Amino acid sequence: MNVSIFLIGTELVRGIIQDKHTMFLTSKLTSMGYAVRRCVIIPDDGSVKEEIERAVPDSDVILLTGGLGPTSDDITREVVASLAGVPLEKNTQVWNRLYDKIGDRIYGANEVQTLFPKGFTVIDNPLGTAAGFSGFLKRDRAEADGGGVLIFCMPGPPREMQPMFINTVEPALADYIGRNNTGTDEYSVFLLAEARLEDLCRQVKLVNGLDGVSWGTRFQDCKISLYVNGENAGERRLFAEKLRAIAGKGLIADGCTEAVQILVNTLREKNYLVSTAESATSGLLAKLLTDIPGSSAWYWGGVNSYSADAKIKMLSVNEKEIKEHGMVTLECAKEMAEGVLRISGADLGVSITGIAGPSGEEEGKPLGTVCIGCASVKKNGEGASSDGADCEAVMVKMSHHTRESGRRRFAVIALILANFYLLGVPLIDIVSTWNYI
């Protein structure tokens, strides 16, 4: 089902106010299985009527924000009533609620906010003076009542629109798309670029003849949300299974989650404490671990050992090893993990050392090369000394984008591998399947 989104506001058009609606609405709609056909920002000049008229023939749903205020340029209710071919009428309940909020000030410009297109459903707005409303716009005169394009009109301020959408509009849209018997499964995809994920999805659909499956994606800092749509649940599951098989182990997780949350869940289950030693990421791994409330229960702390001198002095990394082979080596990653484990007395030590760019590449180590180390004494039995810690390290060479994205991806790699390490899976077995990162 196609959706058209219209954001009304001259200040939005001029860039005076930042658009905070598009990402919020499109991600919500995509996750429900809707296809966003257009998203248009329109000034307060009445042109919204022409835009909506153009969208009606190819839209199943229209979302409109803004233009519900008390001023002369707030004409959303008049435009929608005109398009629906109905008059505006006063809603007594809204009038009473608004009077309770603002008193006698209602006998002025605010009174217009109690008028709604006849036959439309009012959506309460406890956070502001502008109630929303919803109803149908007919594509032609012969269309039956309750048919046509479903339109929702919501206030412009994000602090009012977003709660209204979540509490009222989103449940209504979920029920509405259910009429098509279309289901949606959500997955979290790590490390793959959005274009690469798109290519793999097309490949899976074509090779397996899954014509009834479609998908949508939403890019975020540390993952991509993948929404798999289709009437047949078995086809959707097969699509996800085939995609996992070619994407690589641990790169596609069920539901809406983060790599850090997956690791934290394992740390909680084992009642383990983790410590970190970071070079290329400069504390980003520590930040991700402590962004989750209550992190002191599983995170001891970390060492930001950026320079060679810091690695040598704080983590006891072998100076000769660094001079002869550099800092981005398996041996350096191991010694960093063992060093922070020794300092902290934690149950798990995780290290990152890599080349985030834009310079620093070495022979055989291009930009995007990272070494991850994991060490734990508990793998060798409770009470073992740190000198007898079980330690693994792997080198990963991923495609390079920017310094910032490289650091984020290094941290995500460390989170994924640390979780597999705790589960007893050899790290080399995991990274050997990562062919598309």
C-alpha positions as CSV (number, residue, x, y, z in Angstrom):
1,M,0.0,0.0,0.0
2,N,1.4,3.4,-1.1
3,V,1.7,6.3,1.3
4,S,2.2,10.0,0.5
5,I,3.6,12.3,3.2
6,F,3.1,16.1,3.2
7,L,4.8,18.4,5.7
8,I,3.4,21.9,5.7
9,G,5.5,24.8,6.9
10,T,7.2,27.8,5.3
11,E,9.9,27.6,7.9
12,L,10.6,24.0,7.0
13,V,10.9,25.0,3.3
14,R,13.4,27.8,4.1
15,G,15.5,25.6,6.5
16,I,14.7,27.7,9.5
17,I,13.3,24.7,11.3
18,Q,14.8,21.3,10.8
19,D,12.7,18.5,9.4
20,K,12.3,15.9,12.2
21,H,9.3,14.1,10.7
22,T,10.6,12.4,7.5
23,M,12.9,9.8,9.1
24,F,10.5,9.1,12.0
25,L,7.4,8.6,9.7
26,T,9.1,6.7,6.9
27,S,10.8,4.2,9.2
28,K,7.6,3.5,11.0
29,L,5.7,3.1,7.8
30,T,8.3,0.9,6.2
31,S,8.4,-1.4,9.2
32,M,4.6,-1.9,8.9
33,G,5.0,-2.9,5.2
34,Y,3.9,0.4,3.6
35,A,5.7,1.8,0.6
36,V,6.4,5.5,0.9
37,R,5.7,7.0,-2.6
38,R,6.6,10.6,-1.9
39,C,7.5,12.9,1.0
40,V,6.9,16.6,0.1
41,I,7.6,19.8,2.2
42,I,5.2,22.5,1.3
43,P,5.0,26.2,2.3
44,D,2.0,27.7,4.0
45,D,0.6,29.2,0.7
46,G,-2.3,26.9,-0.1
47,S,-0.4,24.8,-2.6
48,V,-1.0,21.7,-0.5
49,K,-4.4,21.3,-2.2
50,E,-2.8,20.8,-5.6
51,E,-0.2,18.4,-4.1
52,I,-2.8,16.3,-2.5
53,E,-4.9,16.2,-5.7
54,R,-1.9,14.9,-7.5
55,A,-1.3,12.2,-4.9
56,V,-4.8,10.8,-4.6
57,P,-4.7,8.6,-7.7
58,D,-1.7,6.6,-6.7
59,S,-1.9,6.7,-2.9
60,D,-3.7,4.4,-0.4
61,V,-2.8,6.6,2.6
62,I,-1.9,10.2,3.0
63,L,-0.2,11.6,6.1
64,L,-0.2,15.4,6.5
65,T,1.4,17.4,9.3
66,G,1.1,21.1,10.1
67,G,-1.4,23.8,9.1
68,L,-3.7,23.1,12.1
69,G,-2.9,26.2,14.1
70,P,-5.1,29.3,14.7
71,T,-3.6,31.7,12.2
72,S,-4.8,32.7,8.8
73,D,-2.2,30.6,6.9
74,D,-3.2,27.4,8.8
75,I,-5.7,26.1,6.2
76,T,-5.3,22.3,6.4
77,R,-8.8,21.7,7.7
78,E,-10.4,23.9,5.0
79,V,-8.4,22.2,2.2
80,V,-9.2,18.7,3.4
81,A,-12.9,19.5,3.8
82,S,-12.9,20.9,0.3
83,L,-11.2,17.9,-1.2
84,A,-13.7,15.6,0.7
85,G,-16.6,17.6,-0.5
86,V,-18.0,18.2,3.0
87,P,-18.4,21.3,5.2
88,L,-16.5,22.1,8.4
89,E,-18.5,21.6,11.6
90,K,-17.9,22.4,15.2
91,N,-16.9,19.5,17.5
92,T,-18.4,20.2,21.0
93,Q,-16.1,17.8,22.8
94,V,-13.0,19.4,21.3
95,W,-14.4,22.9,22.1
96,N,-14.9,21.9,25.7
97,R,-11.4,20.4,26.1
98,L,-9.8,23.4,24.5
99,Y,-11.7,25.8,26.7
100,D,-10.5,23.9,29.7
101,K,-6.9,24.5,28.4
102,I,-7.0,28.1,27.4
103,G,-10.2,29.6,28.9
104,D,-11.8,32.6,27.3
105,R,-8.9,32.9,24.8
106,I,-10.9,30.4,22.7
107,Y,-13.2,33.2,21.6
108,G,-10.8,34.4,19.0
109,A,-8.4,32.8,16.5
110,N,-8.3,29.5,18.5
111,E,-12.0,28.8,17.9
112,V,-11.2,27.6,14.4
113,Q,-9.3,24.7,15.9
114,T,-12.6,23.2,17.0
115,L,-13.8,22.8,13.4
116,F,-13.4,19.6,11.5
117,P,-14.5,18.1,8.1
118,K,-18.0,16.6,8.6
119,G,-17.8,12.8,9.1
120,F,-14.1,12.8,9.9
121,T,-12.8,11.2,13.1
122,V,-11.1,13.6,15.7
123,I,-7.7,12.6,17.1
124,D,-7.1,14.1,20.6
125,N,-4.0,16.0,21.2
126,P,-3.3,16.3,25.0
127,L,0.0,18.1,24.4
128,G,-1.3,21.0,22.4
129,T,-4.3,23.0,21.2
130,A,-4.5,21.4,17.7
131,A,-6.4,18.2,17.5
132,G,-5.8,15.9,14.5
133,F,-8.4,14.2,12.4
134,S,-8.8,11.4,9.9
135,G,-11.1,10.3,7.1
136,F,-11.4,9.3,3.5
137,L,-10.9,11.2,0.2
138,K,-12.8,9.6,-2.6
139,R,-11.0,9.1,-5.9
140,D,-14.3,9.5,-7.8
141,R,-17.9,10.2,-7.0
142,A,-18.9,6.5,-7.5
143,E,-16.7,5.3,-4.7
144,A,-18.5,4.0,-1.7
145,D,-18.4,5.8,1.7
146,G,-15.5,4.6,3.7
147,G,-13.5,3.9,0.6
148,G,-10.8,5.8,-1.3
149,V,-7.7,7.3,0.2
150,L,-7.3,7.3,4.0
151,I,-5.9,10.6,5.2
152,F,-4.5,11.5,8.6
153,C,-3.9,15.2,9.6
154,M,-1.6,15.8,12.5
155,P,-0.1,18.9,14.2
156,G,3.3,20.1,13.0
157,P,5.4,20.2,16.3
158,P,7.3,16.9,16.7
159,R,6.5,16.8,20.5
160,E,2.8,16.7,19.5
161,M,2.9,14.8,16.2
162,Q,5.0,11.9,17.3
163,P,2.9,10.8,20.4
164,M,-0.2,11.2,18.3
165,F,1.2,9.0,15.6
166,I,2.4,6.3,18.0
167,N,-0.7,6.3,20.2
168,T,-3.4,6.6,17.5
169,V,-2.3,6.7,13.9
170,E,0.2,3.8,13.9
171,P,-2.3,1.3,15.4
172,A,-4.9,2.4,12.9
173,L,-2.4,2.0,10.0
174,A,-1.4,-1.5,11.3
175,D,-5.0,-2.5,11.3
176,Y,-5.6,-0.9,7.9
177,I,-2.8,-2.7,6.1
178,G,-3.9,-6.0,7.7
179,R,-6.8,-5.9,5.3
180,N,-4.4,-7.0,2.6
181,N,-3.1,-9.9,4.7
182,T,0.4,-8.6,4.3
183,G,2.9,-9.5,7.0
184,T,6.2,-8.0,7.9
185,D,9.2,-9.4,9.6
186,E,12.0,-7.2,11.0
187,Y,15.7,-8.0,11.1
188,S,18.8,-6.1,12.2
189,V,21.7,-6.2,9.7
190,F,25.3,-5.4,10.8
191,L,28.4,-4.4,8.7
192,L,26.8,-4.7,5.3
193,A,26.6,-1.6,3.2
194,E,23.0,-0.6,2.2
195,A,23.7,-1.0,-1.5
196,R,25.3,-4.4,-0.9
197,L,22.3,-5.5,1.2
198,E,20.0,-4.5,-1.6
199,D,22.0,-6.5,-4.1
200,L,21.9,-9.6,-1.9
201,C,18.1,-9.2,-1.3
202,R,17.5,-9.1,-5.1
203,Q,19.8,-12.1,-5.6
204,V,17.9,-14.2,-3.0
205,K,14.5,-13.2,-4.4
206,L,15.5,-14.1,-8.0
207,V,17.4,-17.3,-7.3
208,N,14.7,-18.7,-5.0
209,G,11.7,-17.5,-7.0
210,L,10.2,-15.6,-4.1
211,D,8.1,-13.2,-6.2
212,G,5.7,-12.5,-3.3
213,V,8.4,-11.1,-1.1
214,S,9.5,-7.4,-0.9
215,W,11.6,-5.5,1.5
216,G,12.5,-2.1,2.8
217,T,15.6,-0.8,4.7
218,R,16.4,1.9,7.2
219,F,20.0,2.9,7.6
220,Q,21.2,3.7,11.2
221,D,24.6,4.4,12.7
222,C,25.4,0.8,13.8
223,K,23.0,-1.3,11.8
224,I,20.5,-1.4,9.0
225,S,16.9,-2.3,9.8
226,L,15.5,-4.7,7.2
227,Y,11.7,-5.2,6.8
228,V,10.7,-8.3,4.8
229,N,7.1,-8.1,3.5
230,G,4.8,-10.7,2.0
231,E,1.5,-12.5,2.4
232,N,3.2,-15.9,2.8
233,A,5.0,-16.3,6.2
234,G,6.9,-19.3,4.9
235,E,8.3,-17.4,1.9
236,R,9.4,-14.6,4.3
237,R,11.2,-17.0,6.5
238,L,12.9,-18.7,3.5
239,F,14.0,-15.3,2.2
240,A,15.6,-14.5,5.6
241,E,17.3,-18.0,5.9
242,K,18.8,-17.7,2.4
243,L,19.9,-14.1,3.0
244,R,21.7,-15.2,6.3
245,A,23.5,-18.0,4.5
246,I,25.1,-15.7,2.0
247,A,25.6,-12.6,4.2
248,G,27.7,-14.4,6.8
249,K,27.5,-15.6,10.4
250,G,26.2,-13.2,13.0
251,L,25.4,-10.4,10.6
252,I,21.6,-10.7,10.6
253,A,19.7,-10.8,13.9
254,D,16.0,-11.3,14.5
255,G,14.0,-8.2,15.4
256,C,15.0,-4.7,16.3
257,T,18.3,-5.0,18.2
258,E,21.9,-3.8,18.3
259,A,25.1,-5.7,18.3
260,V,25.9,-4.2,21.7
261,Q,22.6,-5.4,23.2
262,I,23.3,-9.0,22.0
263,L,26.6,-9.0,23.7
264,V,25.2,-7.4,26.9
265,N,22.5,-10.1,27.0
266,T,25.2,-12.8,27.0
267,L,27.3,-11.0,29.6
268,R,24.2,-10.8,31.9
269,E,23.4,-14.5,31.4
270,K,26.9,-15.5,32.4
271,N,27.2,-12.8,35.0
272,Y,30.5,-11.6,33.4
273,L,32.3,-8.4,33.5
274,V,34.0,-7.0,30.4
275,S,36.9,-4.6,30.0
276,T,38.1,-3.0,26.8
277,A,41.4,-1.8,25.2
278,E,40.9,0.5,22.2
279,S,43.2,2.0,19.7
280,A,41.5,2.9,16.4
281,T,38.1,3.4,18.0
282,S,39.3,5.7,20.8
283,G,36.7,4.8,23.3
284,L,33.7,4.2,21.0
285,L,33.4,0.6,22.1
286,A,33.3,1.8,25.7
287,K,30.6,4.4,24.8
288,L,28.4,1.8,23.2
289,L,28.6,-0.5,26.2
290,T,27.8,2.3,28.6
291,D,25.0,3.9,26.6
292,I,22.8,1.1,28.0
293,P,21.5,2.0,31.5
294,G,22.9,-0.2,34.3
295,S,26.2,-0.8,32.4
296,S,28.3,-0.9,35.6
297,A,26.8,-4.4,36.1
298,W,28.7,-5.7,33.0
299,Y,31.3,-3.1,32.2
300,W,34.5,-2.7,34.3
301,G,36.1,0.1,32.2
302,G,38.6,0.5,29.5
303,V,42.0,1.8,28.3
304,N,42.2,4.2,25.4
305,S,45.6,3.1,24.2
306,Y,46.0,5.0,21.0
307,S,49.7,5.5,20.7
308,A,52.4,2.8,20.7
309,D,53.7,4.2,23.9
310,A,50.3,3.9,25.6
311,K,50.1,0.2,24.5
312,I,53.5,-0.5,25.9
313,K,53.3,1.4,29.2
314,M,49.6,0.7,30.1
315,L,49.0,-2.8,28.6
316,S,52.5,-4.2,28.5
317,V,52.4,-4.8,24.8
318,N,55.9,-6.0,23.5
319,E,57.8,-3.0,22.3
320,K,59.9,-5.1,19.9
321,E,56.8,-6.6,18.3
322,I,55.4,-3.1,17.6
323,K,58.7,-1.8,16.2
324,E,59.1,-4.8,13.9
325,H,55.5,-5.5,12.8
326,G,53.5,-2.4,13.7
327,M,50.4,-2.0,15.9
328,V,47.8,-3.6,13.6
329,T,48.8,-7.2,14.2
330,L,47.2,-10.3,15.7
331,E,49.9,-10.4,18.4
332,C,49.3,-6.8,19.4
333,A,45.6,-7.4,19.6
334,K,46.1,-10.4,21.8
335,E,48.5,-8.6,24.1
336,M,46.2,-5.6,24.4
337,A,43.3,-7.9,25.4
338,E,45.5,-9.8,27.9
339,G,46.8,-6.5,29.3
340,V,43.4,-5.0,30.0
341,L,42.2,-8.3,31.4
342,R,45.2,-8.3,33.8
343,I,44.7,-4.7,34.9
344,S,40.9,-5.1,35.4
345,G,40.5,-8.6,36.8
346,A,37.4,-8.7,34.6
347,D,36.0,-11.9,33.1
348,L,36.5,-10.8,29.5
349,G,39.0,-8.5,27.8
350,V,38.3,-7.1,24.3
351,S,40.8,-5.2,22.2
352,I,40.6,-3.2,18.9
353,T,43.6,-2.0,16.8
354,G,43.1,-1.0,13.2
355,I,43.5,1.5,10.4
356,A,40.5,3.8,10.2
357,G,42.0,6.1,7.6
358,P,42.2,8.4,5.8
359,S,45.8,7.4,5.8
360,G,48.0,4.9,7.6
361,E,47.6,1.9,5.3
362,E,50.5,-0.5,5.2
363,E,51.6,-3.3,2.9
364,G,49.0,-6.0,3.2
365,K,47.0,-3.9,5.5
366,P,44.7,-1.5,3.5
367,L,42.4,1.1,5.0
368,G,39.6,-0.8,6.9
369,T,41.9,-3.4,8.3
370,V,41.3,-4.2,12.0
371,C,42.5,-6.8,14.5
372,I,40.2,-7.8,17.3
373,G,41.4,-9.7,20.4
374,C,39.4,-11.5,23.1
375,A,40.8,-12.9,26.3
376,S,39.3,-14.6,29.3
377,V,40.6,-16.6,32.2
378,K,37.3,-18.4,32.8
379,K,37.7,-20.3,29.6
380,N,40.6,-22.1,31.3
381,G,38.7,-22.7,34.5
382,E,37.6,-20.6,37.5
383,G,40.4,-19.2,39.4
384,A,43.0,-19.5,36.6
385,S,45.6,-16.7,36.5
386,S,45.6,-14.0,33.8
387,D,48.9,-15.5,32.6
388,G,46.9,-18.6,31.6
389,A,44.1,-16.7,29.8
390,D,42.6,-18.2,26.7
391,C,43.1,-15.6,24.0
392,E,42.0,-15.4,20.3
393,A,42.6,-12.7,17.7
394,V,41.5,-12.3,14.1
395,M,42.2,-9.8,11.4
396,V,39.3,-8.4,9.3
397,K,39.7,-6.4,6.1
398,M,36.5,-4.5,5.3
399,S,35.7,-2.0,2.6
400,H,36.7,1.5,3.6
401,H,34.3,4.4,3.6
402,T,35.1,7.3,6.0
403,R,37.1,7.5,9.2
404,E,33.9,7.9,11.2
405,S,32.0,5.0,9.6
406,G,35.2,2.8,9.8
407,R,35.4,3.4,13.6
408,R,31.7,2.5,14.0
409,R,32.1,-0.7,12.0
410,F,35.3,-1.7,14.0
411,A,33.3,-1.4,17.2
412,V,30.4,-3.4,15.8
413,I,32.9,-6.1,14.7
414,A,34.3,-6.3,18.2
415,L,30.9,-6.6,19.7
416,I,29.8,-9.4,17.4
417,L,33.1,-11.3,17.8
418,A,33.2,-10.9,21.6
419,N,29.7,-12.5,21.8
420,F,30.8,-15.5,19.7
421,Y,33.9,-15.8,21.8
422,L,31.8,-16.1,25.0
423,L,29.7,-18.7,23.2
424,G,32.7,-20.8,22.5
425,V,32.7,-20.3,18.7
426,P,36.2,-19.9,17.1
427,L,36.4,-16.4,15.8
428,I,38.2,-17.5,12.6
429,D,35.1,-19.6,11.8
430,I,33.0,-16.5,11.9
431,V,35.0,-14.0,10.0
432,S,35.7,-16.5,7.2
433,T,32.1,-16.2,6.2
434,W,32.1,-12.4,6.0
435,N,32.5,-12.0,2.2
436,Y,30.5,-8.8,1.6
437,I,31.6,-6.3,4.3
